[in-house]
């Protein structure tokens, strides 16, 4: 297992288009998190899953955002009708419930909306 | 409200010196804290964590100190090396039931001068 993988690494899209990002967590991790990070800021929580259940969504996650984890393994984050304010790094992390050691983050997907 | 903040945006140290990065948190109910290191273009990397029932924890070249009385967290790096140059974030988990949602501070940039 090579850690948390995110795809794509970079995405440039025109305003109004839809984009989808994928996250493959560490295989034995049952929790998966999405964060958003803008330049010079710390990551902001968006949502998280325990297995396939989405347990919490931030108020930052407008109705244009949707996340899924259909089989409790990989997850997708879709942004519909992208806006320039959506430009950010989208980070995925995973962890094992009850185990210390923080989360393992992926390298992120850098989204630029033009 | 809930917030995690760092005292200084940038810390510059000489190679070989010890570094101390500080963090203040606002929620006295927070029970788990993590320090992350983030290099340019990468996701945050776990450094060390500490639970609220401890006031000190040591790792390899790093020590985290927790002062719950004043709600202060610090990361000490011994014999700082050029490879330690990065942005450092503290994060707290302050929600009941160990939901796993972390709140991050804005980060401190550590610059190591050769």
Interface residues (C-beta under 8 A of the other chain):
Chain A: X4 X31 X33 X40 X41 X42 X43 X44 X45 X48 X55 X56 X91 X93 X95 X97 X100 X101 X102 X103 X104 X105 X106 X107 X108
Chain B: X4 X34 X36 X41 X42 X43 X44 X45 X46 X49 X89 X91 X98 X99 X100 X101 X102 X103 X104 X105 X106 X107
